[in-house]
Amino acid sequence: MDGQLTMATMLFMRYREMLELVRRIVTNLGYRSFAIVHGLFLVTFTLRSFVVNRKRQSLDAAVSKNSAEFAPDHLLQPLLFPCRTSHTRLFPKKHSFSYSYLFVGVPVGWVGSAGSMISVGTEDFSSKGYGTSKAWFRVNASDHLDRGNAHLGLRGKLRVYLESQGEPIEQFPYAYLVTAPMFFGYSFNPVSFWYLYSKEMQLKAMILEVNNTFDERRMYLLKGSADMCEASPTVGEALQMEEKTSNPPTSHGSGKFTDAWTKDFHVSPFNSRKGSYALSAYDPFSVFQCQERPINNTITLTSSKGHPKLVARVFSTEPAIAPMSMSTWTKTRFLASWWWVGFVTFPRIVREAGKLFFRRKLHVWFRPEVLNDSIGRRETVRERIIEDSFRSFLRARVEQSSVNTSLKYIASGSDCVREGMLHPASNTVAKEKPNPDTFELKVLTPLFYSTVVRYAHISEFLSSEMLHCDDKQRTFWTSDPEKLLQLLSEKLEYEAVQDTGQANQQIPIQWSALRLLRRSPPARVSLTRPHTPAPRTSTPYDIRSFRLSALDEFVLQHCDFRKARAYRRAVTTLLLSDYIVFGIPEVIDALDLCVRLLLCYLCVDKLVDWWQSFFSPCFFMQKADVLLFCNAIHIWWLLKVWL
C-alpha cells in the first residue's frame, strides 16, 4: 500500500513539473508570440485542407475527363436506389413474400467516388497518381460479366462480352449498371441490370446478369420485343396482378422495355431448367426525368406448358438519391437504415426455401451442370492445382502429337488463365501443313478437374462424358469430339508401355497410393430419361492393377517437385474422400483440423501435468512422454507432407 502511494505521488509531481515548464515557455515567449504560433498552426491546417480539396477536385476532374465519353454528366450519374423486391409463386402452389432491397447505379466507364457513398475502381485509378478515395458502397468490375479481368474495368468487360455476342460496342456508346453493391467486402447479387443506350440516349438493349446460390452465372443479351401483355394474355394478367399487389401503378409513359427468351439456367431448386422468361422493365432515366420512382422491373417465369409460374419484381420505394447532394446527417441516416440489407439477402432466400420445402412440399430439382453459354462456379484450391497440371499436359500433347492441330483451351474458374491457344511444335508433320486446323475445348465447370483424375484412362472419361451423359451432367464442351479423343488417346514417347512389375518398382511409394486408391467411377445416369443398362459383353476388370494414368505420369516425369507434390496431395485427398466421406474432400479438411486440435489439447494437458509434478521424483521420467506429445502436431504435419 505504501509503495502504491509513493508511485502516485511521484506521478503527480512529474505532472506538476510539466505544467510549470509549459507556463515558463509561454511566459518567456509572451502571449503575443503564443498567439502567433497558434495562428501559424491554423494557417497550416487551412493550407493543408485547401491542398486536399484541390487534390480531390483534380481527382474529380480526371474522373470526369476519363468518363466523359461514356456518361453524359447531365443525365447518367451514380445514384442510390432504395427498392423492394417481391416474389409471387402461382403454380403449383401459391406462395409470396417481399423484403427491402438496395440497388446502386453507376455509369459504365465512370471511375471514382461519389460523395464517399459509391465508388468504382478507385484502387486502379489512385495508382495513376490521383490520390485515394474510399466509399461505403463499392462496385467491382471483377464481380460482373466474365470472371476475373478486373483490369479491363466495367467498360472493357462490356466490350469483350458484346464482341462475343457479335455486337459492336459502338452501337451502345452509353451504358448504365444497376446492381447490388458490395458493403464491407460482402455482396450477394441475384440479378444485375445493364441498360444500353444509343447516341440519342434511347434504351436499345439490356443485359440481365443472373447469379444463383451455387455461384454460377448466366448473362442474357436482350434487344427488346413486343409488349408481353399483348404477346401472352396469361403473362399480362400475372404482371398486372403482381403490380397491383406489390406497389400502386404509376404512369411511366414511354421508356418501357419488354422481351422474352428461353430459360436455360438453373436458378431455384424448386424450378426445372425448362420454360421461358418474360421481362418488363422501364428506362430508369426516362422515369427519373419525370420525378417518379425509377426502378420498376418485372420478370415472369412461364412453364414449358405455357402457364405463368412465378412473378419476381423489384421496384423503387422512394426517389433515387444522388450521393453528391447528401449531407453528413443524411448519409448517416441512410447508412443506419440500409447497411444490413445486403447481409440478410441470402438468409432470407434460405428461409423462404425452407418454407417451400417443409410447408408447401414442393418438388426439388437436382442442380444440373451449366450449359455452354453459362459460367460455372469458382474452383477450389485442389481443382486449381489440377487445372494447372492439366493445362501443361494438354500443351505437351498438342506439341508432340502426330495430329497437326491447334487447340483453343478455355478453363473454368476465376483465378486461372481463362483462355489460351495451344499450337503444335515445329515438327515434320507441322511443316507438311503450315496452317493446322483449330478446335476448341471449353471446361464448363471446375468439377471437370476433380472428375478426370478419378479415371485411369482419359479416353474412358471422354467417352463417358460425350456418349453416356446428357447436357445436365456434362462438364465440358468441344467442337470436335473425335479429334480431342484422338489427341488425348495417342501414346507419346514418354508413355512407352512397360512391364507392370518393372513399372511398379520405378514408382515412388506416395504415387503408388494413387494407383491403389483409384477405382472406376460409378456410371453417370441421365437425369431426364430412365437408364437402361446395356447387356454386359465382357468381364469387368480392376483398373487398380494398371500403371498410373497418363496425367499422373506426365506430372511425375515432367513437372518440378513442388508442382508434382501439390498435384499428388490434391488427387490423393480426392480419391481418399471417395472411400470415407462420400466424395466430399472438405470433410477430410475438417477431420484434419479436428486431429490438430486434439493433439494441441493433449499437448497442453501433458504440459500441465508435467508442471504440477515438477518437484516429484518421477519428473525426469515423464520428460520423454511430454516431448512426444509436444511434437505430435509436428509429426502429423510431416506425415501429411510425406503423403
N, C-alpha and C positions, 0 to 999 in steps of 0.2 A: 504493500500500500504506500509506504514511504517512497519507494522507487518510482511509482506512477506519479505521485505529486511532484517529485523532483523533475521528472521529464516534462510534465505540463508547465511547470514554472520556467524551465529553460526555453520551451517553445514560445511562451508568452513574451519573454524577454527578447528573443530574436525578432518577433513581430514588432515590438515597440522600437527596436533599433532600426528596422527597415522604414517605419513611418517617420522616424526622426531624420533619416537620410534623405527621404523624399522631400520633407519640409525644408531642409537646408538647401537642397538643389533649387527648389522653387524660390527660396528667399534670395539666394545668390544671383540667380538669373533675373529675378524680378517678375512681377506678374505680367508686365508687358511682354517680356521675352517668352513667358509661358503661353500667352495668347498667340504670339507669332508662331510658335511651334505647333500649337493646336490648329491654327489657321492653315499652316503648311500641310498638316495631316488631312484636313478637309479638302484642300485643293488637290492633293494627290489622289484621294478617294474619288473626287469628281472626275479628274482626268482619267482614272482607271475605268470608271463607269462609261465615260464617253468613248474610250477606245474599244471597250467590249461591245457597246452598241454599234459602233462603226463596223466592227468585225461581223456582227450579226446582220447589219444591213448589207455588207458586201456578200455575205453568205446568201441572203435572200435574193440579192441582185443576180448572183451567179446561178442560183437555182432557177430564177425566172428566165434568165438567158438560156439556160440549159433546157428548159421545158417549154419555151415559148412556141416551138413548132408542134408540140404535142397537145397543148391545152390552152385554149383562149381564156385569159385571166378573168374576163368579164362574165364567163358562164361556168366553165368547169373549174372547180376548186375543191380542196379537201373539205369534207363535211362529215358530221356525226348524224347518224340516223337512228334515233330511238324507235324500235319496232316491237312488233308482237307476231308470233308465229302460231298457226293453228293447224291441226290435222283432224280430218273427219273421215273415218272409215265407214263406207256404205255397204260393203259386201265382203265376206259372207255374214259378218255380224257387225252391228253398229258400235262405234267407239269414237270418241272425240276428246281432244284436250287442247290447251293453248297455254303459252307462257311468254314472258318477256324475252326480247332478243335485241342485240345491239349490232348494227352494221356501221361500217365506216366506208366512205367513198373517196377514192383518190384518182386523179388524172393519170393515165398510163403514160409514163415518161417523166412525170414530175418526181423530183428528188429533193428531200429536205425535211424540215419540221414546220408544222403549222401550230403556232400558239402553244408549243410544248404539250400538245394533246395527240397529234397524229404525226407520224414520221414514216418515211420510206427511204431505205437505202442510205441512211446518214453515215454509216461506217465507211462505205466506199467513197462517198462524197467528201467526208472530212479528211480522208487520206490525201486528197489533192491540195490541201493547204487552206481550206476554207473554214477550219475550226470544227468543233464538235457541237452536236445538238441532239438532245435526247427528248423523248416524248413518252407519254404513258401508253398510248396505243400504237402498235407497230404493224406494218405490212411488209413482209419479207418476200422477195422475189423467189427464193428457194422453195417456198411453200405453195407455189402456184404453177399450173400447167405441168410441163415435164419436170421430173425430179432433178435437183441439182442445178448447175449452171447459173448460180446466183449472180455471177459477174456480168451476165448479159443484162440484168435488170428486167423489169416488167415489160418494157417496150421490146427489148431484144428477144425475150422468150415468146412474146406475142408474135413477133415476126417469124420466128422459127416454126411456131405452130401453124400459122396461116399458110406458110410456104409448104408445109407437109400436107395441108388440105387443098393445095392447088389454088390458093387465093393470095394474090399480091397485097401486101400491106398498104400500098399506095391507094387502094380503094377506100381505106379507112384511116384517114390522117389523124382522126381524133378517137380516143378510146377512154372509157371510164370504168373503173373496177369498184364494185360494191361487194364487200366481203366482211367476214367476222375477223376482228383484229386480234393480234397477239398481245396479251397483258401479262407482265412478269414472266415472260418466256413460255407461256402456255397458250395454246389455241386449239379449238376443235371446230372445224369448219365444214358442216354438211354440204353446203352449196354456196358457190360464189357466182355473181352475175357480171359478165363483161359486156358493156354496151359499146358497140362500134358505130361511129358516126362518119358521115361523108363530109366533104368540104363545106357544104351548106348547113352542117350541124343537124342533119336528118338521121334518125336512127335507122340504119340499114341492116344490121345483123346483131346477133347476140351469141355469146359463148356461155354455156352452162357448165360449170366445173363442179362435178358431183363427187363427193367422198363418202365412203361407207365406214362403218365401225371396224372393218377389218384392214384399214389402212390402204385400201385400193381406190383408184381414181379413174374417172371417165370424163372426157370433155366432149360436149356436143356443140357443133357449129350450126346455128340456126339462122336462116336467111329470111324468115317470115313467110306467111301463107295467108289463106283466107281466115275469116273470123271463125273461131272454134264453135261459137254458138250457132252459126249458120251451117258449118260443116257437119256437126253432130248435135241433134237436139237434146240427146240424153246428157252429153257433156255440158251443154249450155245450161240445162236446168240444174245440174250439180254445181256449176260455177255460181249461178245466181243464188242458190240456196246457201252456199258457203259464205258469200259476200254479205248476205243479209244477217246471218247468224254471228259472223265474226266482227263485222265493222259496218257502220252505216254507209251506204253507197255515196260516192261523190261524183260530181260532174267533171270528169277529166278532160273531156273534149277530145282533141286529136292527140296523137302520140301513142296509140295502142299498138302493141306488137304481139302477134299470135303465130304459133307454129305447132306442128305435131310431128312426132318421129317414133320409130320402133324402139322398144326397150330391149337393151342387150347388156345390161349391167345389173349385178346383184346388189341391192341396197338394203333390203329388210329380210330377215329370215321368215317373215310371215307372208312374203310375196315371191312368186316364182320369177324367173327371168323372162317370161313371156309377157305379151301385152304391148301397150303403147302409151306414150306421154303426150299431153297437150299443155302448152304454155300460153298464158295470157298475162302480159306484162305491159307496163306503161313507161314511157320515157321519163325518167325522174326529173329531167331539166325542163321539159315542156310543162310538167306539172309544177315544178319549183317556181317557174316564172309566174304561174297563176296563184302563188302563195297557198298552195294546197299541200297535202301530205304526199311526199314524192314517191315513196316505195309502195308498190301495190302489185305484187306478182303472185300468180296462182298456177300451180302445177296439178294436173289431173291425171291419175293413173287409170287406164282402162284395161280390162282383162282381155284375153285373147278372143273371147266371145262377144266383145263389144259392150260390156256392162261397166259403167263407172264404178271403180273400186275404192279409190282413195283420192281425197282432195287436200292438198297441202298449200297453205297460203302464208305469206309474210307481207306485212303492211306496216306503214308508219303509224305511230300513235300520237305524234306531235310533229311540228315542222322541223326541217333539218336545221342543224346548228353549225354555224361557221366558227371554228376554233379561234380564229384571229380576233373575233369580236367578243370573246368571252372574258369576263373579268375574273379576278382571282377567286372571289366568292362563288361565282357561277361555276368555275372549274371544280372547286371543292365540293359543291353540292352535286354536280354531275358525277364525279368520281365516287362519292359516297353512295350514289343511287345505282350505279351501273358496274362497278368494279367486279362484282361477284358473278355476273350473268354468264360470262364465258366459262367459269369453272364448274357450273352446275348444268351445262348443256348435256354433257354425256351422262351424268347420273339421272337426269330427267328422262333421257331416252331409255336407259336401262329400267327405270321404274315403270314406264308405260309398256315396255316389252314384257315385264313381269305380269302386268295386268292382262295383256293379251294372251299370254300363255296359261296362266293359272285361273283366271276368271272367265275369259272368253273361250278358252280351249281351242285356239286356232292352230291349224296345222303348221308345222315348222319345216321349211325347205332347207336342205343342206346347201352350204355355200359351194357353188361351182367355181372352177378356176376362171380367171378373166380371159376374155377374148383378145384378138389381135389388136383391136383399136383401144383397149383399156391399158391401164398402168397397174402393175402388181404392187404388192406390199413392199416395204423396205426389207432388206435382207438382214439376217442375223450375223453375228461375228463369225460363226463357223461357215455359213454359206458364203460370206465374203472371202474367206480364206480358200475355200474350194473353187470359187469363181476365178480367183487369180491363177490357180494352178490349171484350171480347165482352159482358160484363155491361152496360156503358154502351150498347153497340149494341142489346142487347135492350130496355133501358129506353126508348130513343128510339123503337124500333119499336112497343112497346106503347102509348106515349103518343100517337104520331102516326098510328097505323094506323086505317083505317076499320072494322076488325074490333073491335067493342066487347067486349073480353075482358081478363081479368086472368091473369097468368102467375105460377105458383109455380116459381121457378128454384132448383134445388139444385145447387150446384157440387161439383166433385170436387177434393179436396186437403185440406191441413191448415192452411195459412197464409192462406187466403182466407175470406171470409164464406160460410159453408156454405149458408145458405138465406135467401131473400128473396122478398117479394111485389112484383110489378111491376103497377101499376094504370094504366088509361088516363087521359089528361088530360081535363079538363072541357070537352070539345068538344060539338058539336051531336049527334054520334052517341051520346055518353055520356049526354046529357040525355034522349034518347029512351028509353034503357034504363038506369035508375039502378043496377040490380044486374047488372053484367056477369057472364058465365059465367067460370069459372075452370078452367084446365087446368094440367098440371104438366109440366115439363121437368127431368129428372134426368140429369146427366152422370155416367156410371158410372166413367169412368177419365180421367185427365188427357190421355191420348192423343187425346181428342176435340179439344182446343185446338190441338195440333200437326198435326192432320189437316184441320180445317176451313179453315185458312189456305192449304192447298195447292190448294184448288179456286177456280176463277174465279167460280163461281156457288154460293151457299149452297144453293139449291134442288137443284142437282145432287148436292151432298154429302148432303143429307137423303134424296133419293130413293135414292141408292146405299146408305145405311145402313139405311133402312127396308124396301126392296124386295129388295135383292140380297145382303144379309148375314144370316147366321144368328145365333143367340144367342151363338155363340162368338167373333164378331168385332164385335158391336155395341158402340158406345162411348157410347150414350145411350139413354134411355127416355123416352117421352112418353105421356101419357094420351089425347091427341087428335092423331094424326099429320096429319090433313087441316088442322086449324086452325093447327098450327105451320107447315106448309108454306105456307099462305096468308099467315100473318103475316110470314114471312121472305122471301117472294117478291114481296110487294107493293112497287111502286115509289113511293117517297115524294117529297116536294117537292125535297129537296136532291139527289136522284138522277135528275134530268132527263136524258134521253138527248141526247147532243151528238154532233156530227160527230167521227169518230175523229181526223182530223188536227188539228182545233181543240182537242180534249181533250188530245192529246199535248203541245201547246205549253204547257198550263197545269200539267202535272205536273212537279215537280222531278226532276232527274236521278236522285237517290238513290231516289226512289219508282218511277221507270221501271224500275229493276233488278228490282223485284218482278214487273212485268208480263213482263219478258223471261225471268226465271228460272222462273216458274210454268209448269208443264206438267201435263197431265192425269194424275192418279194411276193406277196400274195397277188393273185390275179385281180386286175382292176376292172370291176364290173360296171357296166353302164348304169347311170342314174335315171335314164329315161325309158329304157326298154328292158324286159326281163332277160336275164343272162342264161343262155343255154350252152352248157359246156360241150365242147367238141369231143367226139369219140377219141379215146386215147389210142394212138397207134404205135407208141414206143414206150419203153420202160424209163421211168424218171431216174435221174442220176443226181448225185450230190455234187454241187458246184464247189464245195469247200476243198475237194481234192485237187482242184486246179491251182495254177500259179496265181500270182497277183493279177489284178485287172490291168488293162493297158494304161489307164490313167495312173494307177499305183506305180507301175514300173517306170513310167516317164518321170514322175516326181522323184522316185528313189534314185534314178540314174542321172538326171539332168538338172535338178534343182539344187540350190545351195542348202546347207544343213539347216538353217533357221526356217526356211520356207518348207522344206520337207518335214521337219518336226512338227510345225504348226498344222500342216495338212494331215499328217498321220494322227495327231491327237484329236483333230476335229472329226475325222472319219471314225476313229475308234469310239469316240463318245456317241456318235450317231448309231453305229452298229450295236454297241452295248445297250443303248436305250431300247432297242427292239426286243431285247430279252427280258429286261427287268422293269421298265416303266412305260410300256405300250408305245414306244417310239417317240417319247417326249424328252428330248435332251435337257430341257430346262429343269426337269425333276432331278436329274443327276447333279446339276449345279447346286440345287437346293440341298441334296444329300451331302455333297462335298462341304457346303457351308455348315451343316449340322455336325459333321465329323470334326471340323476345325474348332467349332465352338465347344464340343465335348472335350477335345484334347486340351483346350485352354482352361476349361473348368477343372479337369483332373490335375493339370499342372499347378494351378493356384491352390487347389485343395492339398496337394502334396507339399507345397511350399509352406502353407500354414501349419501343417502337422510337423514339418521339419523344424520350423522356427519355435514351436511350442516345446519340442523335445531337445532344445539347444543344449541344455545342461544335463541331459540324461546320458547314461553310459553308452547307449546304442546310437548316439548321434552320428558318429562317423560310419556306422554300418548302414545307415539309411541314405548316405550320400549318393551312392550309385543309383538307388531307386529313384531319388529325386531328380538326378541329372537325366535319367532316361525319360521321365515324364516331361521334363522341361524341354527336351529336344524332340518330343514326339511329333509336334506340329512341323518341325523341320524335316523329320524323317518322312512324314506324309507328303510334304511338298516335293522332296527328292524322288519319292516313288512315282508321283504323278508326272514329273519331268522325264523320268526314265521311260515310263509307259508312253 
